[in-house]
């Protein structure tokens, strides 16, 4: 869904540097707003809030946020990926009258279903004050609502509204948490302040979506009826989102993991190193949305539209060559850009840690996470492009490969000891990126055969 990318390209074509800067800034927010917001807000709260509030309270608050973002993403991912496909189909058909119902129905369904896991977790397992239990549960639902709302972000034309919502929410959360840390210093107050910012984001996004699609709510659960039809897509989304977190979950049980009095476990050093490393891929995400996906989509659309218009063999072959040229050029550009960023960060890591007073115990894990993120983002881009051709089982296989290798390699490093932590994620991302590159290249090289023979119902 490259809709917002085409709007941002118009901004980037302005004859000034500010237009280019704005385009890439808005593109970054549209591509990865939720977790950029979370990492920056949590980073600011951890750095400045710990001076006013007890370290234990801030650590507990930070861990609750991590748990909610991790498990809400994983548990809601099957619905989110199906909602993305369903909305894309409606946009392609130029009939988005069901969009408001899809948003509200999907959100309500997730709230009801996920409450079966979240309520027992916070009210039976975790040991928290009563107000903190309620605030933590509310935070879980807010984050879930933001995930499902994010499905619509790349279809919105008002990119400035999207950026404003995340910027305003982050500011409210950060200032509110700093005030709560200084005034009260409890995990309950920190959660309530952070939730205020998330509430701003969620309500702003929902408002913008309903303004963009000013239609009455009807058939709110029709999209859920597509879960069976798109079950492979749903499994693919579940596999990918689980793969992102599986190495963290495994290392929470390492000898260096911490068990808080609340019953929550974590490995703060590895988690922090991973989250910081993920920030290095933000520029590539922006490039992908603004340039790569939009240009590839144009070539892709021309290839299939010309076939539908009974183009000649020469025209089809030329369009195929255009797709290949675009893929090679785009891949080269993003690899060069991301590699330059990653290697620079790896080299400057000691200085970065010194500037921000980060423990040097995280240095090795951070460097490995940065290099892992390099291959992770390449794999992500290639799997997205692969999804354009609706090869659902193939996409599930590469996402499943990432999940299995990340789990197995991380378990191996767990047995090898602290010095090897981070190698599992790096090796899994590298292997999956290489395999996905081969799969994508073979598919696109054989695109005419795939189109006219394998996808031809009359030949089956």
C-alpha positions as a Markdown table, in Angstrom:
| # | Residue | x | y | z |
|---|---|---|---|---|
| 1 | Unk | 0.0 | 0.0 | 0.0 |
| 2 | Unk | 2.1 | 2.8 | -1.3 |
| 3 | Unk | -0.6 | 5.5 | -1.1 |
| 4 | Unk | 1.1 | 7.9 | 1.3 |
| 5 | Unk | 4.4 | 7.4 | -0.6 |
| 6 | Unk | 3.0 | 9.0 | -3.7 |
| 7 | Unk | 1.8 | 12.0 | -1.6 |
| 8 | Unk | 5.2 | 12.4 | 0.0 |
| 9 | Unk | 6.9 | 12.2 | -3.4 |
| 10 | Unk | 5.1 | 15.4 | -4.4 |
| 11 | Unk | 6.6 | 17.0 | -1.3 |
| 12 | Unk | 10.1 | 15.8 | -2.1 |
| 13 | Unk | 9.9 | 17.3 | -5.6 |
| 14 | Unk | 9.7 | 20.8 | -4.2 |
| 15 | Unk | 12.6 | 22.9 | -5.2 |
| 16 | Unk | 14.1 | 23.2 | -1.7 |
| 17 | Unk | 15.9 | 21.1 | 0.9 |
| 18 | Unk | 13.1 | 21.6 | 3.4 |
| 19 | Unk | 10.7 | 19.7 | 1.2 |
| 20 | Unk | 13.1 | 16.7 | 0.9 |
| 21 | Unk | 13.6 | 16.8 | 4.7 |
| 22 | Unk | 9.9 | 17.0 | 5.4 |
| 23 | Unk | 9.2 | 14.1 | 3.0 |
| 24 | Unk | 11.7 | 11.8 | 4.6 |
| 25 | Unk | 10.6 | 12.8 | 8.1 |
| 26 | Unk | 6.9 | 12.1 | 7.4 |
| 27 | Unk | 7.9 | 8.9 | 5.7 |
| 28 | Unk | 9.8 | 7.7 | 8.8 |
| 29 | Unk | 6.7 | 8.3 | 11.0 |
| 30 | Unk | 4.4 | 6.6 | 8.5 |
| 31 | Unk | 6.7 | 3.6 | 8.2 |
| 32 | Unk | 7.6 | 3.1 | 11.9 |
| 33 | Unk | 5.9 | 5.6 | 14.0 |
| 34 | Unk | 4.7 | 3.4 | 16.9 |
| 35 | Unk | 8.1 | 2.0 | 17.8 |
| 36 | Unk | 10.0 | 5.2 | 17.1 |
| 37 | Unk | 7.7 | 6.9 | 19.6 |
| 38 | Unk | 8.1 | 4.1 | 22.1 |
| 39 | Unk | 11.9 | 3.9 | 22.0 |
| 40 | Unk | 12.4 | 7.7 | 22.1 |
| 41 | Unk | 9.9 | 8.2 | 24.9 |
| 42 | Unk | 11.2 | 5.3 | 27.0 |
| 43 | Unk | 14.8 | 6.4 | 26.4 |
| 44 | Unk | 14.0 | 9.9 | 27.7 |
| 45 | Unk | 12.1 | 8.6 | 30.7 |
| 46 | Unk | 14.9 | 6.2 | 31.6 |
| 47 | Unk | 17.6 | 8.9 | 31.3 |
| 48 | Unk | 15.8 | 11.7 | 33.0 |
| 49 | Unk | 13.1 | 10.0 | 35.0 |
| 50 | Unk | 15.4 | 7.8 | 37.0 |
| 51 | Unk | 17.0 | 10.8 | 38.7 |
| 52 | Unk | 13.6 | 11.7 | 40.3 |
| 53 | Unk | 12.0 | 8.3 | 40.7 |
| 54 | Unk | 13.4 | 5.0 | 42.2 |
| 55 | Unk | 15.3 | 2.9 | 39.7 |
| 56 | Unk | 13.0 | -0.1 | 40.6 |
| 57 | Unk | 9.8 | 1.8 | 39.7 |
| 58 | Unk | 11.2 | 3.1 | 36.4 |
| 59 | Unk | 12.5 | -0.4 | 35.5 |
| 60 | Unk | 9.1 | -1.9 | 36.3 |
| 61 | Unk | 7.3 | 0.8 | 34.2 |
| 62 | Unk | 9.7 | 0.3 | 31.3 |
| 63 | Unk | 9.2 | -3.5 | 31.4 |
| 64 | Unk | 5.4 | -3.3 | 31.4 |
| 65 | Unk | 5.5 | -1.1 | 28.3 |
| 66 | Unk | 7.9 | -3.6 | 26.6 |
| 67 | Unk | 5.6 | -6.5 | 27.5 |
| 68 | Unk | 2.5 | -4.7 | 26.2 |
| 69 | Unk | 4.2 | -3.7 | 22.9 |
| 70 | Unk | 5.6 | -7.2 | 22.4 |
| 71 | Unk | 2.6 | -9.3 | 23.2 |
| 72 | Unk | 0.0 | -7.0 | 21.7 |
| 73 | Unk | 1.9 | -7.0 | 18.4 |
| 74 | Unk | 2.4 | -10.8 | 18.3 |
| 75 | Unk | -1.2 | -11.7 | 19.4 |
| 76 | Unk | -2.9 | -9.1 | 17.1 |
| 77 | Unk | -0.6 | -9.7 | 14.1 |
| 78 | Unk | -2.9 | -12.3 | 12.3 |
| 79 | Unk | -5.8 | -9.8 | 12.4 |
| 80 | Unk | -3.6 | -6.9 | 11.4 |
| 81 | Unk | -2.1 | -8.6 | 8.4 |
| 82 | Unk | -5.6 | -9.7 | 7.1 |
| 83 | Unk | -6.9 | -6.2 | 7.7 |
| 84 | Unk | -4.1 | -4.8 | 5.7 |
| 85 | Unk | -4.9 | -7.1 | 2.8 |
| 86 | Unk | -8.6 | -6.5 | 3.0 |
| 87 | Unk | -8.1 | -2.7 | 3.0 |
| 88 | Unk | -5.7 | -3.0 | 0.1 |
| 89 | Unk | -8.3 | -4.9 | -1.9 |
| 90 | Unk | -10.9 | -2.3 | -1.1 |
| 91 | Unk | -8.6 | 0.6 | -2.1 |
| 92 | Unk | -7.7 | -1.3 | -5.4 |
| 93 | Unk | -11.5 | -1.7 | -6.1 |
| 94 | Unk | -12.0 | 2.1 | -5.3 |
| 95 | Unk | -14.6 | 1.1 | -2.8 |
| 96 | Unk | -13.6 | 2.0 | 0.8 |
| 97 | Unk | -17.0 | 2.4 | 2.3 |
| 98 | Unk | -16.3 | -0.5 | 4.6 |
| 99 | Unk | -13.2 | 1.1 | 6.1 |
| 100 | Unk | -14.8 | 2.7 | 9.2 |
| 101 | Unk | -16.6 | -0.5 | 10.0 |
| 102 | Unk | -13.4 | -2.5 | 9.5 |
| 103 | Unk | -11.4 | -0.3 | 11.9 |
| 104 | Unk | -14.0 | -0.3 | 14.7 |
| 105 | Unk | -14.9 | -4.0 | 14.2 |
| 106 | Unk | -11.3 | -5.1 | 14.1 |
| 107 | Unk | -10.4 | -3.0 | 17.2 |
| 108 | Unk | -13.4 | -4.3 | 19.1 |
| 109 | Unk | -12.7 | -7.9 | 18.2 |
| 110 | Unk | -9.0 | -7.6 | 19.3 |
| 111 | Unk | -10.0 | -6.0 | 22.6 |
| 112 | Unk | -12.4 | -8.8 | 23.4 |
| 113 | Unk | -10.2 | -11.7 | 22.4 |
| 114 | Unk | -6.9 | -10.3 | 23.8 |
| 115 | Unk | -8.6 | -9.4 | 27.1 |
| 116 | Unk | -8.7 | -13.2 | 27.7 |
| 117 | Unk | -4.9 | -13.2 | 28.0 |
| 118 | Unk | -4.3 | -9.7 | 29.3 |
| 119 | Unk | -6.8 | -9.6 | 32.2 |
| 120 | Unk | -5.6 | -12.8 | 33.9 |
| 121 | Unk | -2.0 | -11.8 | 33.3 |
| 122 | Unk | -2.2 | -8.4 | 35.1 |
| 123 | Unk | -4.9 | -9.3 | 37.7 |
| 124 | Unk | -3.7 | -12.8 | 38.7 |
| 125 | Unk | 0.0 | -13.3 | 37.8 |
| 126 | Unk | 1.7 | -10.0 | 38.0 |
| 127 | Unk | 2.1 | -8.4 | 41.5 |
| 128 | Unk | 1.2 | -4.7 | 41.1 |
| 129 | Unk | -0.7 | -2.1 | 43.1 |
| 130 | Unk | -4.4 | -2.0 | 42.1 |
| 131 | Unk | -4.2 | 1.3 | 40.2 |
| 132 | Unk | -1.1 | 0.0 | 38.3 |
| 133 | Unk | -2.9 | -3.1 | 37.2 |
| 134 | Unk | -5.7 | -1.0 | 35.7 |
| 135 | Unk | -3.2 | 1.4 | 34.1 |
| 136 | Unk | -1.2 | -1.5 | 32.7 |
| 137 | Unk | -4.2 | -3.2 | 31.2 |
| 138 | Unk | -5.4 | 0.1 | 29.7 |
| 139 | Unk | -2.0 | 0.6 | 28.2 |
| 140 | Unk | -2.2 | -2.9 | 26.6 |
| 141 | Unk | -5.5 | -1.9 | 24.9 |
| 142 | Unk | -4.2 | 1.4 | 23.8 |
| 143 | Unk | -1.2 | -0.2 | 22.1 |
| 144 | Unk | -3.4 | -2.8 | 20.4 |
| 145 | Unk | -5.6 | 0.0 | 19.1 |
| 146 | Unk | -2.6 | 1.8 | 17.7 |
| 147 | Unk | -1.4 | -1.3 | 15.9 |
| 148 | Unk | -4.8 | -1.8 | 14.2 |
| 149 | Unk | -5.0 | 1.9 | 13.4 |
| 150 | Unk | -1.6 | 1.8 | 11.8 |
| 151 | Unk | -3.0 | -0.4 | 9.1 |
| 152 | Unk | -4.6 | 2.7 | 7.6 |
| 153 | Unk | -1.6 | 5.1 | 7.9 |
| 154 | Unk | -0.1 | 4.4 | 4.5 |
| 155 | Unk | -3.5 | 4.8 | 2.9 |
| 156 | Unk | -4.0 | 8.3 | 4.4 |
| 157 | Unk | -3.2 | 11.3 | 2.3 |
| 158 | Unk | -2.9 | 13.7 | 5.3 |
| 159 | Unk | 0.7 | 12.7 | 6.3 |
| 160 | Unk | 1.1 | 15.8 | 8.4 |
| 161 | Unk | -1.7 | 14.7 | 10.6 |
| 162 | Unk | 0.0 | 11.3 | 11.2 |
| 163 | Unk | 3.2 | 13.0 | 12.1 |
| 164 | Unk | 1.5 | 15.5 | 14.4 |
| 165 | Unk | -0.3 | 12.7 | 16.3 |
| 166 | Unk | 2.9 | 10.8 | 17.1 |
| 167 | Unk | 4.9 | 14.0 | 17.9 |
| 168 | Unk | 2.1 | 15.3 | 20.2 |
| 169 | Unk | 1.7 | 12.0 | 21.9 |
| 170 | Unk | 5.4 | 11.5 | 22.5 |
| 171 | Unk | 5.7 | 15.0 | 24.0 |
| 172 | Unk | 2.7 | 14.5 | 26.3 |
| 173 | Unk | 4.0 | 11.1 | 27.4 |
| 174 | Unk | 7.6 | 12.3 | 28.0 |
| 175 | Unk | 6.6 | 15.5 | 29.9 |
| 176 | Unk | 3.9 | 13.7 | 31.8 |
| 177 | Unk | 6.2 | 10.9 | 32.9 |
| 178 | Unk | 8.9 | 13.3 | 34.0 |
| 179 | Unk | 6.4 | 15.3 | 36.0 |
| 180 | Unk | 5.0 | 12.1 | 37.5 |
| 181 | Unk | 8.4 | 10.8 | 38.4 |
| 182 | Unk | 9.3 | 14.0 | 40.2 |
| 183 | Unk | 5.9 | 14.4 | 41.9 |
| 184 | Unk | 4.9 | 10.8 | 42.8 |
| 185 | Unk | 7.6 | 8.4 | 41.7 |
| 186 | Unk | 5.3 | 5.4 | 41.5 |
| 187 | Unk | 4.8 | 3.0 | 38.6 |
| 188 | Unk | 1.1 | 3.8 | 38.7 |
| 189 | Unk | 1.7 | 7.5 | 38.0 |
| 190 | Unk | 4.3 | 6.8 | 35.3 |
| 191 | Unk | 1.8 | 4.4 | 33.5 |
| 192 | Unk | -1.1 | 6.9 | 33.7 |
| 193 | Unk | 1.1 | 9.7 | 32.3 |
| 194 | Unk | 2.4 | 7.5 | 29.5 |
| 195 | Unk | -1.1 | 6.4 | 28.7 |
| 196 | Unk | -2.2 | 10.0 | 28.3 |
| 197 | Unk | 0.2 | 10.4 | 25.3 |
| 198 | Unk | -0.9 | 7.1 | 23.8 |
| 199 | Unk | -4.5 | 8.2 | 24.2 |
| 200 | Unk | -3.7 | 11.3 | 22.2 |
| 201 | Unk | -2.1 | 9.3 | 19.4 |
| 202 | Unk | -4.9 | 6.7 | 19.2 |
| 203 | Unk | -7.8 | 9.2 | 19.2 |
| 204 | Unk | -6.0 | 11.5 | 16.8 |
| 205 | Unk | -5.4 | 8.5 | 14.4 |
| 206 | Unk | -9.0 | 7.2 | 14.7 |
| 207 | Unk | -10.3 | 10.7 | 14.1 |
| 208 | Unk | -8.2 | 11.2 | 11.0 |
| 209 | Unk | -9.2 | 7.8 | 9.6 |
| 210 | Unk | -12.9 | 8.5 | 10.1 |
| 211 | Unk | -12.5 | 11.9 | 8.4 |
| 212 | Unk | -10.6 | 10.3 | 5.5 |
| 213 | Unk | -13.4 | 7.7 | 5.1 |
| 214 | Unk | -16.6 | 9.6 | 6.0 |
| 215 | Unk | -18.9 | 6.6 | 5.6 |
| 216 | Unk | -21.4 | 5.0 | 8.0 |
| 217 | Unk | -20.3 | 2.0 | 9.9 |
| 218 | Unk | -21.6 | -1.1 | 8.3 |
| 219 | Unk | -20.6 | -4.8 | 8.3 |
| 220 | Unk | -17.9 | -4.2 | 10.9 |
| 221 | Unk | -16.9 | -7.9 | 11.1 |
| 222 | Unk | -16.9 | -8.7 | 7.4 |
| 223 | Unk | -13.1 | -8.5 | 7.4 |
| 224 | Unk | -13.0 | -11.2 | 10.1 |
| 225 | Unk | -14.8 | -13.5 | 7.8 |
| 226 | Unk | -11.7 | -13.4 | 5.5 |
| 227 | Unk | -9.5 | -14.9 | 8.2 |
| 228 | Unk | -10.1 | -18.4 | 6.8 |
| 229 | Unk | -9.5 | -17.3 | 3.2 |
| 230 | Unk | -6.3 | -15.5 | 4.2 |
| 231 | Unk | -5.2 | -18.0 | 6.9 |
| 232 | Unk | -1.7 | -18.4 | 5.3 |
| 233 | Unk | -1.3 | -14.6 | 5.4 |
| 234 | Unk | -2.4 | -14.6 | 9.1 |
| 235 | Unk | 0.1 | -17.3 | 9.9 |
| 236 | Unk | 2.8 | -15.4 | 8.0 |
| 237 | Unk | 2.1 | -12.2 | 10.1 |
| 238 | Unk | 2.2 | -14.2 | 13.3 |
| 239 | Unk | 5.5 | -15.9 | 12.3 |
| 240 | Unk | 7.2 | -12.6 | 11.5 |
| 241 | Unk | 6.0 | -10.7 | 14.6 |
| 242 | Unk | 7.1 | -13.6 | 16.8 |
| 243 | Unk | 10.4 | -13.8 | 15.1 |
| 244 | Unk | 11.1 | -10.2 | 16.0 |
| 245 | Unk | 10.7 | -10.9 | 19.7 |
| 246 | Unk | 11.8 | -14.6 | 20.1 |
| 247 | Unk | 15.5 | -13.9 | 20.7 |
| 248 | Unk | 14.6 | -11.4 | 23.5 |
| 249 | Unk | 12.2 | -13.8 | 25.1 |
| 250 | Unk | 14.8 | -16.6 | 25.1 |
| 251 | Unk | 17.5 | -14.4 | 26.6 |
| 252 | Unk | 15.2 | -13.2 | 29.3 |
| 253 | Unk | 15.8 | -16.7 | 30.8 |
| 254 | Unk | 19.6 | -16.4 | 30.6 |
| 255 | Unk | 21.7 | -16.3 | 33.7 |
| 256 | Unk | 21.9 | -12.5 | 33.2 |
| 257 | Unk | 18.1 | -12.1 | 33.1 |
| 258 | Unk | 16.4 | -10.3 | 35.9 |
| 259 | Unk | 13.3 | -11.4 | 37.8 |
| 260 | Unk | 11.5 | -8.4 | 39.4 |
| 261 | Unk | 9.4 | -8.7 | 42.5 |
| 262 | Unk | 6.4 | -8.2 | 40.3 |
| 263 | Unk | 7.0 | -11.5 | 38.6 |
| 264 | Unk | 8.1 | -10.0 | 35.3 |
| 265 | Unk | 11.4 | -11.1 | 33.8 |
| 266 | Unk | 13.7 | -9.4 | 31.4 |
| 267 | Unk | 17.3 | -8.9 | 30.2 |
| 268 | Unk | 17.6 | -5.1 | 30.2 |
| 269 | Unk | 21.1 | -4.9 | 28.6 |
| 270 | Unk | 20.1 | -7.0 | 25.6 |
| 271 | Unk | 16.7 | -5.3 | 25.2 |
| 272 | Unk | 18.2 | -1.8 | 25.3 |
| 273 | Unk | 20.9 | -2.8 | 22.8 |
| 274 | Unk | 18.4 | -4.2 | 20.4 |
| 275 | Unk | 16.0 | -1.3 | 20.6 |
| 276 | Unk | 18.8 | 1.2 | 20.1 |
| 277 | Unk | 20.0 | -0.8 | 17.1 |
| 278 | Unk | 16.6 | -0.8 | 15.5 |
| 279 | Unk | 16.8 | 3.0 | 15.3 |
| 280 | Unk | 19.5 | 2.7 | 12.7 |
| 281 | Unk | 17.0 | 1.3 | 10.1 |
| 282 | Unk | 14.6 | 4.3 | 10.3 |
| 283 | Unk | 16.3 | 6.1 | 7.4 |
| 284 | Unk | 16.0 | 2.9 | 5.2 |
| 285 | Unk | 12.3 | 2.5 | 6.2 |
| 286 | Unk | 11.8 | 6.1 | 5.0 |
| 287 | Unk | 13.6 | 5.5 | 1.7 |
| 288 | Unk | 11.6 | 2.4 | 1.1 |
| 289 | Unk | 8.2 | 4.1 | 1.6 |
| 290 | Unk | 9.1 | 7.2 | -0.2 |
| 291 | Unk | 11.1 | 5.9 | -3.2 |
| 292 | Unk | 11.5 | 2.1 | -3.5 |
| 293 | Unk | 7.9 | 0.9 | -2.9 |
| 294 | Unk | 6.3 | 3.6 | -5.0 |
| 295 | Unk | 8.6 | 3.2 | -8.0 |
| 296 | Unk | 8.4 | -0.6 | -7.8 |
| 297 | Unk | 4.6 | -0.4 | -7.6 |
| 298 | Unk | 4.5 | 1.7 | -10.7 |
| 299 | Unk | 6.5 | -0.8 | -12.7 |
| 300 | Unk | 4.5 | -3.7 | -11.2 |
| 301 | Unk | 1.2 | -2.0 | -12.1 |
| 302 | Unk | 2.2 | -1.3 | -15.6 |
| 303 | Unk | 3.3 | -4.9 | -16.2 |
| 304 | Unk | -0.1 | -6.3 | -15.2 |
| 305 | Unk | -2.2 | -3.6 | -16.7 |
| 306 | Unk | -0.5 | -4.0 | -20.1 |
| 307 | Unk | -1.2 | -7.7 | -19.9 |
| 308 | Unk | -4.8 | -7.0 | -19.2 |
| 309 | Unk | -4.9 | -4.7 | -22.2 |
| 310 | Unk | -3.4 | -7.6 | -24.4 |
| 311 | Unk | 0.0 | -6.0 | -24.8 |
| 312 | Unk | 2.4 | -7.5 | -27.4 |
| 313 | Unk | 5.2 | -9.9 | -26.3 |
| 314 | Unk | 7.8 | -7.2 | -26.8 |
| 315 | Unk | 5.9 | -4.8 | -24.6 |
| 316 | Unk | 5.5 | -7.4 | -21.9 |
| 317 | Unk | 9.2 | -8.3 | -22.0 |
| 318 | Unk | 10.2 | -4.6 | -21.8 |
| 319 | Unk | 8.0 | -4.1 | -18.8 |
| 320 | Unk | 9.6 | -7.2 | -17.2 |
| 321 | Unk | 13.0 | -5.7 | -17.8 |
| 322 | Unk | 11.8 | -2.5 | -16.2 |
| 323 | Unk | 10.8 | -4.4 | -13.1 |
| 324 | Unk | 14.2 | -6.1 | -13.0 |
| 325 | Unk | 16.1 | -2.8 | -13.5 |
| 326 | Unk | 14.1 | -1.1 | -10.7 |
| 327 | Unk | 14.7 | -4.0 | -8.3 |
| 328 | Unk | 18.4 | -4.0 | -8.9 |
| 329 | Unk | 18.7 | -0.2 | -8.6 |
| 330 | Unk | 16.5 | 0.0 | -5.5 |
| 331 | Unk | 18.3 | -2.9 | -3.8 |
| 332 | Unk | 21.7 | -1.3 | -4.5 |
| 333 | Unk | 20.6 | 2.1 | -3.2 |
| 334 | Unk | 19.1 | 0.8 | 0.1 |
| 335 | Unk | 22.0 | -1.6 | 0.7 |
| 336 | Unk | 24.6 | 1.2 | 0.3 |
| 337 | Unk | 22.6 | 3.6 | 2.4 |
| 338 | Unk | 21.9 | 1.1 | 5.2 |
| 339 | Unk | 25.4 | -0.4 | 5.2 |
| 340 | Unk | 26.9 | 3.1 | 5.5 |
| 341 | Unk | 24.7 | 3.9 | 8.5 |
| 342 | Unk | 25.3 | 0.5 | 10.1 |
| 343 | Unk | 29.1 | 0.5 | 9.7 |
| 344 | Unk | 29.3 | 4.1 | 10.9 |
| 345 | Unk | 27.3 | 3.3 | 14.0 |
| 346 | Unk | 29.4 | 0.2 | 14.7 |
| 347 | Unk | 32.6 | 2.2 | 14.5 |
| 348 | Unk | 31.2 | 5.1 | 16.6 |
| 349 | Unk | 29.5 | 2.9 | 19.2 |
| 350 | Unk | 32.0 | 3.5 | 22.0 |
| 351 | Unk | 31.6 | 7.3 | 21.6 |
| 352 | Unk | 27.8 | 7.0 | 21.4 |
| 353 | Unk | 27.8 | 4.9 | 24.6 |
| 354 | Unk | 30.0 | 7.5 | 26.3 |
| 355 | Unk | 27.9 | 10.4 | 25.2 |
| 356 | Unk | 24.7 | 8.8 | 26.5 |
| 357 | Unk | 26.2 | 7.1 | 29.6 |
| 358 | Unk | 25.2 | 3.7 | 28.4 |
| 359 | Unk | 26.8 | 0.6 | 30.0 |
| 360 | Unk | 29.7 | -0.8 | 28.0 |
| 361 | Unk | 28.4 | -4.3 | 28.8 |
| 362 | Unk | 25.9 | -3.7 | 26.0 |
| 363 | Unk | 28.6 | -2.8 | 23.4 |
| 364 | Unk | 29.1 | -6.2 | 21.8 |
| 365 | Unk | 25.4 | -7.0 | 21.7 |
| 366 | Unk | 24.7 | -3.6 | 20.3 |
| 367 | Unk | 27.2 | -3.9 | 17.5 |
| 368 | Unk | 25.8 | -7.4 | 16.6 |
| 369 | Unk | 22.2 | -6.0 | 16.7 |
| 370 | Unk | 23.1 | -3.2 | 14.4 |
| 371 | Unk | 24.6 | -5.6 | 11.8 |
| 372 | Unk | 21.6 | -7.9 | 12.4 |
| 373 | Unk | 19.2 | -5.0 | 11.8 |
| 374 | Unk | 21.0 | -4.3 | 8.5 |
| 375 | Unk | 20.1 | -7.8 | 7.1 |
| 376 | Unk | 16.7 | -7.8 | 8.9 |
| 377 | Unk | 15.6 | -4.6 | 7.1 |
| 378 | Unk | 16.8 | -6.0 | 3.8 |
| 379 | Unk | 14.8 | -9.2 | 4.4 |
| 380 | Unk | 11.8 | -7.1 | 5.4 |
| 381 | Unk | 11.9 | -5.1 | 2.1 |
| 382 | Unk | 12.3 | -8.2 | 0.0 |
| 383 | Unk | 9.4 | -10.0 | 1.7 |
| 384 | Unk | 7.2 | -7.0 | 1.2 |
| 385 | Unk | 8.0 | -7.0 | -2.5 |
| 386 | Unk | 7.5 | -10.7 | -2.6 |
| 387 | Unk | 4.0 | -10.2 | -1.1 |
| 388 | Unk | 3.0 | -8.0 | -4.1 |
| 389 | Unk | 2.9 | -11.2 | -6.2 |
| 390 | Unk | 0.5 | -12.9 | -3.7 |
| 391 | Unk | 2.8 | -15.9 | -3.2 |
| 392 | Unk | 1.4 | -16.4 | 0.3 |
| 393 | Unk | 3.0 | -19.8 | 1.0 |
| 394 | Unk | 6.4 | -18.7 | 0.0 |
| 395 | Unk | 6.1 | -15.6 | 2.2 |
| 396 | Unk | 5.1 | -17.8 | 5.1 |
| 397 | Unk | 8.1 | -20.0 | 4.5 |
| 398 | Unk | 10.6 | -17.2 | 4.6 |
| 399 | Unk | 9.0 | -15.7 | 7.7 |
| 400 | Unk | 8.9 | -19.1 | 9.3 |
| 401 | Unk | 12.6 | -19.5 | 8.4 |
| 402 | Unk | 13.4 | -16.3 | 10.3 |
| 403 | Unk | 11.4 | -17.4 | 13.3 |
| 404 | Unk | 13.0 | -20.9 | 13.5 |
| 405 | Unk | 16.6 | -19.7 | 12.9 |
| 406 | Unk | 16.3 | -16.9 | 15.3 |
| 407 | Unk | 15.0 | -19.2 | 18.0 |
| 408 | Unk | 17.5 | -22.0 | 17.3 |
| 409 | Unk | 20.6 | -19.8 | 16.9 |
| 410 | Unk | 19.7 | -17.8 | 20.0 |
| 411 | Unk | 19.3 | -21.0 | 22.0 |
| 412 | Unk | 22.8 | -22.1 | 20.9 |
| 413 | Unk | 24.2 | -18.7 | 22.0 |
| 414 | Unk | 22.4 | -19.1 | 25.3 |
| 415 | Unk | 24.4 | -22.3 | 25.9 |
| 416 | Unk | 27.7 | -20.8 | 24.7 |
| 417 | Unk | 27.4 | -17.9 | 27.2 |
| 418 | Unk | 27.3 | -14.1 | 27.5 |
| 419 | Unk | 30.1 | -13.5 | 25.0 |
| 420 | Unk | 28.0 | -14.9 | 22.2 |
| 421 | Unk | 24.7 | -13.1 | 22.9 |
| 422 | Unk | 23.6 | -11.3 | 19.8 |
| 423 | Unk | 25.2 | -13.7 | 17.3 |
| 424 | Unk | 21.9 | -15.7 | 17.1 |
| 425 | Unk | 19.9 | -12.7 | 15.8 |
| 426 | Unk | 22.6 | -11.6 | 13.5 |
| 427 | Unk | 23.1 | -15.1 | 12.0 |
| 428 | Unk | 19.3 | -15.6 | 11.6 |
| 429 | Unk | 18.8 | -12.2 | 9.9 |
| 430 | Unk | 21.8 | -12.8 | 7.5 |
| 431 | Unk | 20.6 | -16.3 | 6.5 |
| 432 | Unk | 17.0 | -15.3 | 6.0 |
| 433 | Unk | 18.0 | -12.2 | 4.0 |
| 434 | Unk | 20.2 | -14.3 | 1.7 |
| 435 | Unk | 17.5 | -17.0 | 1.2 |
| 436 | Unk | 14.7 | -14.4 | 0.6 |
| 437 | Unk | 16.9 | -12.6 | -1.9 |
| 438 | Unk | 17.4 | -15.8 | -3.9 |
| 439 | Unk | 13.6 | -16.6 | -3.7 |
| 440 | Unk | 12.6 | -13.1 | -4.8 |
| 441 | Unk | 15.2 | -13.0 | -7.6 |
| 442 | Unk | 14.1 | -16.4 | -9.0 |
| 443 | Unk | 10.4 | -15.4 | -8.8 |
| 444 | Unk | 10.9 | -12.1 | -10.7 |
| 445 | Unk | 13.2 | -13.6 | -13.2 |
| 446 | Unk | 10.5 | -16.1 | -14.0 |
| 447 | Unk | 7.7 | -13.6 | -13.8 |
| 448 | Unk | 6.2 | -14.1 | -17.3 |
| 449 | Unk | 6.1 | -17.8 | -16.7 |
| 450 | Unk | 4.6 | -17.3 | -13.2 |
| 451 | Unk | 1.9 | -15.1 | -14.7 |
| 452 | Unk | 1.0 | -17.0 | -17.8 |
| 453 | Unk | 1.5 | -20.6 | -16.7 |
| 454 | Unk | 1.5 | -21.1 | -13.0 |
| 455 | Unk | -1.2 | -18.6 | -12.3 |
| 456 | Unk | -3.4 | -19.5 | -15.3 |
| 457 | Unk | -6.5 | -21.2 | -14.0 |
| 458 | Unk | -7.3 | -22.6 | -17.4 |
| 459 | Unk | -4.1 | -24.7 | -17.4 |
| 460 | Unk | -4.7 | -26.3 | -14.0 |
